[in-house]
Amino acid sequence: MRRRDLIAISVIGSLWPFAAHAQQHKPMPVIGVLGAGSPERKGIVLNLAAFREGLAETGYVEWQNVEIEYR
């Protein structure tokens, strides 16, 4: 085996883990919303709408790139 081939194989072999790592899928971030009232109440509905609007202004849209859990 020529020296050049050995160097090429060792460089490719050392970069292989980085290529495999780049293909992993990141999980979607989750935001938890805790509330003491019913989500159907008018005030809470308005607050949640404003919350979603604020998230959208920063680039986060529910179920596209962020998940919101309501409790």
Summary of the structure (lengths in Angstrom):
residues: 71
radius of gyration: 23.7
end to end distance: 64.4
largest distance: 76.0
contacts: 129
relative contact order: 0.16
helix: 51%
strand: 14%
